[in-house]
Structure formats: structure tokens, C-alpha cells
Amino acid sequence: MTVYVDNAATTKLSDKALDSMLPLFKDIYGNPSSLHTVGQTAKEYLEEARETVANCIGALPREIYFTSGGSEADNQAIRTAAFIGAKKGKKHIVSSKFEHHAVLHTLNALEKEGYTVTLVDVNSDGVIKADDVKNAITDETCLVTIMTANNEIGTIQPIAEIGEICREKGVFFHTDAVQAVGHIHVNVKDMNVDMLSASAHKFHGPKGVGFLYVKSGIPVKNLIEGGAQERGKRAGTENMPAIIGMATALKDAVDNLDENAKKVSAMRDRLMQGLKDIDRSFINGNLEKRLPGTVNMCFEGIEGESLLLLLDMKGICASSGSACTSGSLDPSHVLLSIGVPVEVAHGSLRLSISEYNTMEEMEHIIKSVPEVVTYLRSISPVWERIIKEEN
Ligand SMILES: *Cc1c(COP(=O)(O)O)cnc(C)c1O
């Protein structure tokens, strides 16, 4: 049995998305920039996909820019606001300590280019306070970028409230909504955002494609120079199969959103209930303001890496947090940002569920995790010390 519960890292491509992609590899091979019939047929598919994506988030088709994924969309959004800001002498950016590295590393790059960055603290429950964002904004601020839902602990942020503050202050507001789109209701108007990033492979679409929403009127800064694709803002012949697959997957996710969320959150609740009694363990992040499918736990006295390897031997594919920090021995910056002590942050486990999972799989996890935790603690000097200190 393979139990795949790492859907925050990536999801399985849906059959519907795959089926919609196949014709683009075969008969509809035209270049949408070509003026002849073959090209124009592809162009029709492209623009239909743009309309589908726009409708799914309450945007206009001309406000959607296709990218190679969430990372590119984040980079482009931040660079757009930074570029406009610099022209007005505004070179300060507000973000948070637990953003995805696509955001944090772009901000690091901008710091080297003379921008200043303020990263607001995250509350211990994994939710940012809108007031903290408000207090961080200065006359020099050109951008606020705060994620809609965190990829490691699944907590949902007060985006609409932060957006309203940004609007009052006349500051651009971008949100990395990669974990939210297709999983919770996302509407760019209700959320008061100027820019929003999404990625297809997080909602059962293909990898290597995503989109950036930019409110009309904001001049987008292009990262890739060349042809006039994406209204001159993103050069390169469009990845047609991927774009069509993304539109299909997104429409499917949005059409079935409530039903899927209900199914997924029931599995998540069963998991939390089944794992909560493990000695010296706790669930990270607010229990209400969270994505339907993400659970993040810490177990004292063990290493997350060993936990993952042993779970993998039992057929369970999970994660210690971000796919991006796996392989490095640094504890998660997300867990540290919410005040989890370094030693404890090493013992983290992220289980991220999708509608493809089953209750039976949850029972397998509920049986396996305590076994593995008990075994690892029996050979852990750290656990031995914890128990000694307790007595
Ligand atoms: C996965 C993810 C990204 C990166 O998206 P890619 O399409 O893999 O580049 C960015 N932000 C968040 C919150 C993510 O979960």
C-alpha cells in the first residue's frame, strides 16, 4: 500500500487534466502567435484557458499571466512592485517570517539591490496579525506580500483585512496563494489583492505551470525578455498542454471545492484525533483558520528525517515540512517563526491530504505513526534526557 500524504509538496495529475492535455501534444500543435489556422486554433485554446482561470478567481482574462509555476509568479509580482516603487523612491517591502522561499529569497535579492525589507512576526498559532502588518508600513513602502495559506502548517491568513489596510495606505498587496487556490474559496476582489500567485501542480494540474493575477492598470515587469507573448510581459512560446491542463484542473477543483473540502477535512480531523494522544507531541498552528488538508505535528525527542524514512518503509509518503528544506539539516523557518524551539522543530511531520486519499489510509497512518515514534524514542539519547528531566 502506498499512502501519499504529501499533497502540499505536489499532487497527482487528475485524469481529467491529463485527457485535456493530450490533444495539445498531438493535433493542436500550433504556435498561438502564428497567424494561420493551425496557430489560431491553438490561440483559441489559450484564450479559453485564460478565461477559465480568470473566472475561477473572480478576475478578468486580461489580468491573468501564465508562468512556469508559483515561484516565477512570486518573483514577477515582487519585482513588479519593486520596480514601480523604485521609480517613486519607495524601496521598502513588508512581508512575513514564514513565507515560501520563492518570496523570501526574492526579497533577499532585492535587499542586495538596495531595498529594505521588514518581516513581521507570526503569532504562535501561525496566523499573522493584520495590525502588525499595518504598523510595519511606512511612507517608503511599495509592497506588502503575505501568503494566503502557509505551505508547512496550513494556517490561513487575514488576507482581506491586510488588503484593506494596503489599499488605505496606497501600497501594492501581493499574496502567494499557491496552497489556497483550488482548496479554499479564492476571489481576488473579496481578498482586496492587487497580485496573486498560483501553481497548477498543487491542485492536480501539471508541474511547471502556474499563473500570476495582476489587477488591470498595474504595469507588469517582465522577467523574461523576448517575444510578445502574455501581452509582452512573459516572453517564450506558451506551454500549451500545461496551460490547458491547469485550466481543466482548476475548474474541476473549484467546481468540486466544497465537496472535496468536506471529504478532506473529515480525514484530517480523524488523523488529528487519532494522533493527538501521543506523549509529548503537539499540532502546529491554529485549529480553525487552516486548510482542509494539512496537519503539522511535532514529536519531542526524535528527528523528523528518521521518522519519514521509517514511515516510508510502511508505505507512508509524508514530509517534515517544506520540500525545499528537505535535504538540509536546518529546522523549518516556519516552525521557528511560530516559536517552536529548535530541538522540537527537528521532530516535525507534515501530513497533507487530498480527495484521492481514503479513511482506510488514515487508519494506517494512525496505527503506524505511534509505532515509529515509540521505536525512535527507544533509541534516542535526547528522549532519554527528556524523560530523566521529567522525573
Ligand atoms: C509550492 C509552492 C510554491 C512554488 O510553486 P512552484 O510551482 O513549485 O514553483 C510557492 N509558494 C507556495 C506557498 C508553495 O506551496
The ligand as an SDF file (V2000), in Angstrom:
LIG
                    3D

 15 15  0  0  0  0  0  0  0  0999 V2000
    4.7740   25.0620   -4.0000 C   0  0  0  0  0  0  0  0  0  0  0  0
    4.7570   26.4670   -3.5520 C   0  0  0  0  0  0  0  0  0  0  0  0
    5.4070   27.4680   -4.2950 C   0  0  0  0  0  0  0  0  0  0  0  0
    6.2160   27.1530   -5.5220 C   0  0  0  0  0  0  0  0  0  0  0  0
    5.4380   26.7720   -6.6110 O   0  0  0  0  0  0  0  0  0  0  0  0
    6.1550   26.0550   -7.8560 P   0  0  0  0  0  0  0  0  0  0  0  0
    5.0770   25.9350   -8.8720 O   0  0  0  0  0  0  0  0  0  0  0  0
    6.6290   24.7330   -7.3630 O   0  0  0  0  0  0  0  0  0  0  0  0
    7.2610   26.9360   -8.2930 O   0  0  0  0  0  0  0  0  0  0  0  0
    5.3150   28.7630   -3.8540 C   0  0  0  0  0  0  0  0  0  0  0  0
    4.6370   29.0810   -2.7500 N   0  0  0  0  0  0  0  0  0  0  0  0
    3.9980   28.1520   -2.0070 C   0  0  0  0  0  0  0  0  0  0  0  0
    3.2430   28.5700   -0.8030 C   0  0  0  0  0  0  0  0  0  0  0  0
    4.0450   26.8170   -2.3720 C   0  0  0  0  0  0  0  0  0  0  0  0
    3.4310   25.8990   -1.6290 O   0  0  0  0  0  0  0  0  0  0  0  0
  1  2  1  0
  2  3  1  0
  2 14  2  0
  3  4  1  0
  3 10  2  0
  4  5  1  0
  5  6  1  0
  6  7  2  0
  6  8  1  0
  6  9  1  0
 10 11  1  0
 11 12  2  0
 12 13  1  0
 12 14  1  0
 14 15  1  0
M  END
$$$$
